[in-house]
Amino acid sequence: MITEIAQIEIKPGTEKDYEAAVAKAADLPPIKGFHGFELHRSIEKPQRYRFIARWDTVEAHNDFRASEAFADWRALVGPYYAGPPEVVEHTETVVSTF
């Protein structure tokens, strides 16, 4: 399993609306290879979020990005973005205390 981490800046003043849109997007139909996500908001910079998702593989994430489901996701959350995600990377856990 891999972890996708994206840093997203949203338009000032839209934090609650963005969070509600992400919560609504969680109700979209299941996506092959997807295991869920967390959304974290920065304390120091409240318009900055980290989106953390779990995937079977990088390919599963790439397949999602090429799908209609991604268009549905982006339609819900995209209007709040101040710009494209600054960082999107895939990681694998090498040490964990969870």
matplotlib code that plots the C-alpha trace (Angstrom):
import matplotlib.pyplot as plt

x = [0.0, 1.2, 0.3, -0.5, 0.3, -1.0, -0.5, -3.4, -3.9, -7.6, -9.1, -9.2, -12.5, -13.7, -12.2, -15.5, -17.1, -14.0, -14.1, -17.8, -17.1, -14.4, -16.7, -19.4, -16.8, -16.2, -19.7, -18.8, -18.9, -16.0, -12.9, -10.8, -7.6, -8.6, -8.6, -9.6, -8.2, -7.6, -7.7, -5.4, -5.6, -2.5, -2.7, -0.3, -1.7, -5.5, -5.8, -3.2, -4.3, -2.6, -4.7, -3.5, -4.9, -4.1, -3.9, -3.0, -0.5, 0.6, -1.1, -4.4, -4.1, -3.2, -6.1, -8.4, -7.0, -7.9, -11.5, -14.9, -14.8, -11.9, -13.9, -16.7, -14.3, -12.7, -16.1, -16.8, -13.5, -11.8, -13.8, -12.1, -8.5, -6.4, -4.2, -3.2, -1.9, 1.7, 3.0, 1.6, 3.8, 3.5, 5.3, 5.6, 5.8, 9.2, 8.7, 5.5, 4.3, 0.6]
y = [0.0, 3.5, 6.9, 10.0, 13.3, 16.5, 20.1, 22.3, 26.0, 27.1, 30.6, 32.5, 32.4, 29.1, 26.7, 25.4, 25.1, 23.3, 20.9, 20.2, 19.6, 17.1, 15.3, 15.2, 13.8, 10.9, 9.7, 9.2, 5.6, 3.3, 3.6, 0.5, 0.4, 3.2, 2.7, 6.1, 9.5, 12.1, 15.9, 17.9, 21.7, 23.7, 25.5, 28.2, 28.7, 27.9, 28.0, 25.2, 21.6, 18.2, 15.6, 12.1, 9.1, 5.4, 3.4, -0.1, 1.3, 4.5, 3.1, 2.8, 6.5, 7.4, 5.3, 7.3, 10.6, 9.6, 8.6, 10.2, 9.7, 12.2, 14.7, 14.3, 14.7, 17.8, 19.4, 19.2, 20.4, 22.3, 25.6, 26.2, 25.7, 28.9, 27.1, 23.5, 21.4, 22.5, 19.1, 15.7, 12.7, 9.0, 7.5, 4.1, 3.6, 2.5, 3.1, 3.6, 3.7, 3.6]
z = [0.0, -0.8, 0.7, -1.5, 0.1, -1.4, -0.1, -1.1, -0.6, -0.7, -1.1, 2.2, 4.0, 2.3, 4.9, 6.2, 2.7, 1.5, 4.4, 3.8, 0.1, 0.9, 3.4, 0.6, -1.8, 0.6, -0.3, -4.0, -5.3, -4.3, -6.3, -7.2, -5.2, -2.9, 0.9, 2.3, 3.2, 5.8, 5.5, 7.8, 8.1, 9.1, 12.4, 11.4, 7.9, 8.0, 4.2, 3.8, 3.9, 3.6, 1.9, 2.7, 0.8, 0.8, -2.4, -3.4, -5.9, -7.7, -10.8, -8.9, -8.1, -11.7, -13.0, -10.7, -12.0, -15.5, -14.6, -14.5, -10.7, -10.5, -12.5, -10.0, -7.1, -8.7, -9.4, -5.6, -4.2, -7.1, -6.7, -3.4, -4.6, -4.7, -7.3, -8.2, -5.4, -4.7, -3.8, -4.7, -3.9, -3.2, -0.2, 1.4, 5.2, 6.4, 10.2, 12.1, 15.7, 14.8]

ax = plt.figure().add_subplot(projection="3d")
ax.plot(x, y, z, "-o")
ax.set_aspect("equal")
plt.show()
